[in-house]
Amino acid sequence: MKRKVILVTDGDYFAEKAVEVAAKNICGHVIFKSAGNPSPLTGEAIIRIILESEKNPVIVMVDDSGHSGLGPGEEVLLDIARHPEIDVLGVVAVASNSETEEGAEVTASVTREGKVVNRGVDKHGNPKADNKVYGDTLSILNRLDIPIVIGMGDPGKMNDQDDPAKGAPITTKAFQKILEKSGYSGTESEQDL
């Protein structure tokens, strides 16, 4: 059985704390060693950890830390997405300041109020006119065949709307939308490997 993976394009402290809570909310398993700004491990190292994980879905954080072009986070994302034993259910595309980057088209986004919209959002979680999210770890997504990309604002820049103490509702909803749209049920027989 392939490992089911959700990728999050942010790995800083605020994202890590939100992802930790949101993963518990969906009974997922976080690879904490993937957190960092930029991503501290190679794709090969993270893939080894993914394949040893005992539960689906596996949550992996990738981050370029503002690196333009193909940065460390995108390299990790590329390696994971192309691995034959891994099924990427979807990506949570976290918006940042990088409006100069190409941006990634999204399936939908979760606003700072927790509403699901059929367009992009900015780093504060406000809806945009187009269906793109801009960030330094996102341009690679347009070259990959990842079926579901859910946009959201930066967990640390939405005025505590995604506060882990409140249950990290924005990140949780982004994970839930990926599970819903992918058709992954997370039943006990599939979840425990």
PLY file of the C-alpha trace (Angstrom):
ply
format ascii 1.0
element vertex 193
property float x
property float y
property float z
element edge 192
property int vertex1
property int vertex2
end_header
0.00 0.00 0.00
1.35 3.42 -0.94
1.88 5.97 1.80
-0.70 8.76 1.59
0.95 12.15 1.98
-0.23 15.73 2.44
2.42 18.38 1.79
2.41 21.81 3.46
4.51 24.56 1.84
5.60 26.17 5.09
7.85 24.94 7.86
8.40 27.80 10.28
7.51 27.74 13.98
3.93 29.00 13.53
3.20 26.56 10.71
4.70 23.66 12.66
2.47 24.32 15.68
-0.66 24.69 13.52
0.18 21.55 11.54
0.73 19.58 14.75
-2.77 20.36 16.02
-4.46 20.03 12.62
-2.84 16.64 12.03
-4.27 15.37 15.32
-7.67 16.67 14.25
-7.60 14.47 11.14
-5.75 11.55 12.82
-2.69 12.16 10.65
0.99 11.63 11.37
3.39 14.61 11.17
7.04 14.23 10.23
8.38 16.90 12.58
11.91 16.51 11.21
10.61 18.03 7.95
9.84 21.33 9.71
12.30 24.17 9.34
12.95 27.36 7.47
14.33 26.25 5.05
13.63 22.50 4.93
16.45 20.89 6.92
16.43 17.42 5.34
16.87 16.14 1.81
14.02 14.56 -0.09
15.71 11.19 0.21
15.90 11.46 4.01
12.26 12.51 4.33
11.12 9.75 1.97
12.81 7.16 4.21
10.86 8.51 7.19
7.60 8.57 5.19
8.02 4.93 4.18
8.64 3.96 7.83
5.55 5.83 9.08
2.93 3.73 10.84
-0.13 5.78 9.93
-1.77 7.52 6.96
-2.01 10.32 6.04
1.55 11.49 6.57
1.99 15.27 6.84
5.24 16.74 5.49
6.32 20.39 5.67
8.50 21.88 2.93
9.93 25.42 2.96
12.28 27.43 0.72
12.80 30.26 3.24
12.47 32.93 0.55
14.86 31.23 -1.88
13.99 32.25 -5.44
14.04 29.60 -8.14
14.27 25.93 -7.19
14.98 26.00 -3.45
15.45 23.24 -0.86
11.74 22.95 -0.06
10.78 22.60 -3.70
13.49 19.99 -4.24
12.03 17.94 -1.38
8.53 18.41 -2.76
9.69 17.25 -6.20
11.37 14.13 -4.81
8.32 13.14 -2.76
5.82 13.78 -5.56
7.78 11.60 -7.98
8.37 8.64 -5.64
6.58 5.46 -6.82
5.65 4.31 -3.29
4.07 7.62 -2.29
0.62 8.93 -3.20
0.43 12.70 -2.67
-3.22 13.34 -1.80
-2.74 17.08 -2.07
-0.79 20.16 -1.12
-1.64 22.96 1.29
-0.20 25.96 -0.57
0.68 28.61 2.02
0.77 32.16 0.66
3.72 34.45 1.38
5.20 37.74 0.19
6.59 36.34 -3.07
4.24 37.99 -5.57
7.16 38.08 -8.01
7.15 34.28 -8.17
5.05 32.39 -10.69
2.49 31.26 -8.11
0.44 28.09 -8.12
-3.09 27.52 -9.32
-5.33 26.23 -6.54
-8.29 23.87 -6.49
-9.79 26.03 -3.72
-8.63 28.08 -0.74
-9.56 28.50 2.91
-9.88 32.15 3.94
-8.90 33.54 7.35
-12.59 33.28 8.30
-12.57 29.57 7.46
-14.64 29.92 4.28
-13.80 27.77 1.27
-13.53 29.83 -1.93
-12.75 28.89 -5.53
-9.84 31.32 -5.82
-6.53 32.18 -4.25
-5.79 33.97 -0.99
-3.00 36.29 0.14
-0.65 35.72 3.08
-3.25 37.22 5.45
-5.89 34.74 4.26
-7.92 37.30 2.31
-9.49 36.12 -0.98
-7.92 37.32 -4.23
-9.39 37.94 -7.66
-7.47 35.13 -9.38
-7.14 31.43 -8.56
-3.46 31.56 -7.63
-1.50 31.55 -4.39
1.94 33.12 -4.44
4.88 31.91 -2.39
8.51 30.90 -2.70
7.80 27.16 -2.41
4.94 27.03 -4.90
6.06 27.52 -8.49
7.14 23.87 -8.78
3.53 22.76 -8.30
2.59 23.83 -11.84
5.06 21.26 -13.20
3.72 18.36 -11.18
0.60 16.27 -11.50
-0.77 16.90 -8.01
-4.55 16.67 -8.15
-5.53 18.91 -5.23
-3.94 22.19 -4.16
-5.66 24.05 -1.33
-4.50 27.61 -0.66
-4.40 29.34 2.70
-2.78 32.33 4.37
0.36 32.14 6.46
-0.52 30.64 9.89
1.61 33.29 11.60
0.10 36.23 9.70
-3.67 35.81 10.07
-4.18 37.61 13.41
-4.37 34.33 15.37
-7.21 33.01 13.21
-5.28 29.72 12.91
-4.08 29.70 16.52
-3.23 26.16 17.71
-4.97 27.01 21.02
-8.18 27.41 18.99
-7.62 24.07 17.25
-5.77 25.47 14.19
-9.09 25.70 12.32
-7.73 27.03 9.00
-5.03 24.39 8.59
-7.47 21.73 9.77
-10.04 22.76 7.16
-7.37 22.74 4.44
-6.45 19.15 5.42
-10.12 18.17 5.52
-10.72 19.58 2.02
-7.79 17.55 0.66
-9.13 14.37 2.26
-12.65 15.09 1.02
-11.65 15.94 -2.55
-9.19 13.03 -2.79
-11.81 10.54 -1.64
-9.46 9.22 1.05
-11.64 7.86 3.85
-8.99 7.18 6.47
-10.75 4.06 7.69
-8.96 2.09 10.39
-7.95 -0.70 8.02
-6.25 1.78 5.70
-4.93 4.13 8.35
-2.83 1.71 10.33
-0.10 0.21 8.18
0 1
1 2
2 3
3 4
4 5
5 6
6 7
7 8
8 9
9 10
10 11
11 12
12 13
13 14
14 15
15 16
16 17
17 18
18 19
19 20
20 21
21 22
22 23
23 24
24 25
25 26
26 27
27 28
28 29
29 30
30 31
31 32
32 33
33 34
34 35
35 36
36 37
37 38
38 39
39 40
40 41
41 42
42 43
43 44
44 45
45 46
46 47
47 48
48 49
49 50
50 51
51 52
52 53
53 54
54 55
55 56
56 57
57 58
58 59
59 60
60 61
61 62
62 63
63 64
64 65
65 66
66 67
67 68
68 69
69 70
70 71
71 72
72 73
73 74
74 75
75 76
76 77
77 78
78 79
79 80
80 81
81 82
82 83
83 84
84 85
85 86
86 87
87 88
88 89
89 90
90 91
91 92
92 93
93 94
94 95
95 96
96 97
97 98
98 99
99 100
100 101
101 102
102 103
103 104
104 105
105 106
106 107
107 108
108 109
109 110
110 111
111 112
112 113
113 114
114 115
115 116
116 117
117 118
118 119
119 120
120 121
121 122
122 123
123 124
124 125
125 126
126 127
127 128
128 129
129 130
130 131
131 132
132 133
133 134
134 135
135 136
136 137
137 138
138 139
139 140
140 141
141 142
142 143
143 144
144 145
145 146
146 147
147 148
148 149
149 150
150 151
151 152
152 153
153 154
154 155
155 156
156 157
157 158
158 159
159 160
160 161
161 162
162 163
163 164
164 165
165 166
166 167
167 168
168 169
169 170
170 171
171 172
172 173
173 174
174 175
175 176
176 177
177 178
178 179
179 180
180 181
181 182
182 183
183 184
184 185
185 186
186 187
187 188
188 189
189 190
190 191
191 192
